[in-house]
């Protein structure tokens, strides 16, 4: 997802930075139509954009709006995903910590101190495995 959002952002930067035909920096084989709209991005490549012509700014603006909407939507999805994963990890950690405390208290009261060390180590390993699986 990050990769897709990155490329849309790069494309958006290209649209904003290169609002003319870009004929000075685009390859010659893409310049068969003088009025064709091109997009240049940071890596020096020139991506062909055939939906509009230089004189038709309305289409270019519509395309720019679509790119902005897609980038914002991808950013929102990414943030929601990160928050959801963080909440899930927090819930798992809290549950496992509560289980560890209960088990330790029960073992201390019922069995004695020798077994406590083994139980704590086992439960901590389970905690690490639970976090890694998420």
Buried (B, 14 or more C-beta within 10 A) or exposed (E): EEEEBEEBBBBBBBBEEBBEBBBEEBEEEBBEEEEBBBBBBEEEEBBEBEEBBBEEEEBBEEBBEEBBEBBEEBBEEBEEEEEEEEEEEEEBBEEBEEEBEEBBEEBEEEEEEEEBEEBBEEBEEEBEEBEEEE
